[in-house]
Amino acid sequence: MSTYSENAARPAFDQADNPHRAADRALLAEVVTAVRAAGAAVHARFAAPQRLTGLTAVLDALHANDLASLRPLRAPLERLRPQAGWIEDELDRGPLPDGEWWITDPVEGNINHVHGMADWSVTATLVRDNQPVLTAVHVPLTGQTYTAVRGGGAHVDGCPLRTSAKTELAAAYVATGQAAPGEDAATLDRIGASYAALLRHALVARVAVPATMQLIQVAAGQLDAFWQYSDVRSGLVAGGLLVAEAGGTVTDTEGRPWHLGSTDFLAAAPALHPAVRAALAEVP
């Protein structure tokens, strides 16, 4: 594995041709099998809201779900790409050393799962030299699987995805959310201020978790934009690749190409992206 280089700051969703596209597409089918198997394991644990009594009980439930998913998820992915690194912490941030890495979230939206809510999934993304090149997101409660290969488009169960065709922010449904518990006070203040700013400009704005579940809705044209003040990788690389391959615009909140070192994130339908960015410019 090579060391950190200038690749760390190259655009993560570069639309240039992917010389490995055919090989990545062939690999994707086996990645889909892995996320579906992991999803089935976690689905078997899903029930009505648990009788959670405090933080320890919540953390124990989250950990048990992660372990149940990782058993069928990790070994197949490591067999597929034995040279690839593995990110242990789904809340890890920032650029990676060059080479291939698996970035997964065994239960993206785990907090929703343990509270009996539906918005959770299993994600697996292969990153090569700091560019996500393929991803699979399985949503067990709907049975849907969202996939993308860089340069090969985005799909749900084989059907192409396209972002929203809206042109007016006043008609838009937009969303944000926190990336992780324990964000610093300045980040929490920016989340609140940005939500207020978009409430003034968009038709409807919401705050929810997790990022990936909202980004698949942007890729599908159901949501019109999503932004986040964080660089937690696992919540952004999968959904960001899906949005980019579905024709959306993915940048930081100032309009610069997003990369794994960016400190914030914006994904939107192309015609709405400038207006959302302008609204976020009002945030201190």
Secondary structure, 3 states (H helix, E strand, C coil): CCCCCHHHHCCCCCCCCCCCHHHHHHHHHHHHHHHHHHHHHHHCCCCCCCCCCCHHHHHHHHHHHHHHHHHHHHHHHHHHCCCCEECCCCCCECCCCCCEEEEEEEEECHHHHHCCCCCCEEEEEEEECCEEEEEEEEECCCCEEEEEECCCCEEECCEECCCCCCCCHHHCEEEECCCCCCCCHHHHHHHHHHHHHHHHHCCEEEECCCHHHHHHHHHCCCCCEEEECCCECHHHHHHHHHHHHCCCEEECCCCCECCCCCCCEEEECCCCHHHHHHHHCCCC
